[in-house]
Amino acid sequence: MLHSTRLRAVSLVLAVLAMVSLLPPAPVAQASSDLRSPVMNPQPALSEAEVLAWFRSVRTSWKYRATVPPDELLRAFADEGTREGVDWNVAFAQALLETAWFNFPDYGQVRPEDNNFGGMGAYDGQDGQNVFRFPDAQTGVRAKMQHLRIYGDIGVDTAGTNLASPLAVDVDGKYPDRWRIVRNATDPNGQPYHASAEAWQDLGNGRWATDPFYACKVLNLYRQMLAYNGRSTVGLPTNPTCLRTWYQRLSNTAGDADQLGFLGREGDQVLACDFNGDGRDTPATFNAGSWTISNSARGASPSRLSFGRSGDLALCGDWDGNGEATLGVVRDGTWHLKNSLSGGDADLSFVYGRITRGDIPIVGDWNASGTDGIGIIRNGEWHLRNRLSGGPGELVFVYGRILAGDRPLVGDWNGDGRDGIGIARASTREWHLRNRLSAGYAENTFVYGRLGQGDVAVIGDWNGDGRSSPAIVRE
């Protein structure tokens, strides 16, 4: 059974719909290239109460796992930020990004008990052996603020003796070395780390993080805080410039997300498959012939390749039964499938369905063969075919209210190796899943996400247990 190779993705076709913001819309002025947000700012825009109110308003789709409650953690940010003169509002937004909203996902290097709110010592491609660990949340926040001050304040001396509370440099045997490296060393381009990020816009691309979108993601969260509290957001990035969040649930039930991933930008088609044969589905995006594919549920270390062109509908599936999913696109009614994760010509092309007349292409392992078949949904009717070729559907039935806006889903809900069907209904925010490939009632119904408010439904086996479960992709 090759459960992990199925396409999850009828919702891919619909993923190109514009996504709404997580928060109520607020007018945002055009950013100017010379507007900067200084790291050192002893008078942040928002109070603890305002930041906490925003945090509580959006904390609805993940598990909070920090070692202290949110109000106590915010007090530490305000205290330590004020001591060091760092803008703790933005530092809190950065901590949200670094910890996946204080979820500390199991696939990450930093654990909740580390009290590390900045990913300090977590290097790409390592297993967490160099992560800095602090005895309590207050000390961890203190270390983070002092670390930020190194990047933002030219006046910090070599030994750090003019810090407000220099306790953090003596917490463990690794942090003093890190202090000296950041304060006194240079990056691979020969530029000093110290005072290399006097503004938050300077972070990323090797400063604090390798992610080129790092500063954008941090400041986008800060913009949401400000907008919620009715403050000016002039000069801050808006959502379309940043990666989207994947709220992944590990069971077909209502509840909070179990883990988070980050991949894609507004306008991308989103999909998930097992691209390396390890039994886990991972995020991918497609836009105008450009693919971004990660082998981590987190969306980390993505690879990029070109296949297809603008206007194509993206697919992924195991076309040859080797256990690894590869790419496909549907263009003007013709399916173009690749048996490798590479650019170039398709390995197989054929016509199936009337895509140019509104048919929705889908993919799934309909017969538990380990190889994906194809399908289309036409006027609410599902037509499924096991062979990768043109011809009539081998199974035909009606399920859901596709013409009324239901988003069709495909996944192995019970782990039997055979894909079932489902729909995500925006009007009720309900997911309706059925194991049998036939008309009838859903065998499992639950509410998850904010369907109808911009969330895009995606299906995947996120933990390799052989069962597909939901995710929502949110701007």
Helices and strands as residue ranges (DSSP letters): G 3-5, H 10-14, H 48-58, H 70-84, H 88-98, G 112-114, H 137-152, G 166-170, H 175-184, G 200-202, H 214-228, G 239-241, E 245-248, E 259-262, E 269-273, E 282-287, E 290-293, E 303-306, E 313-317, E 326-331, E 334-337, E 348-351, G 355-357, E 360-364, E 373-378, E 381-385, E 395-398, G 402-404, E 407-411, E 420-425, E 430-434, E 444-447, E 456-460, E 469-474
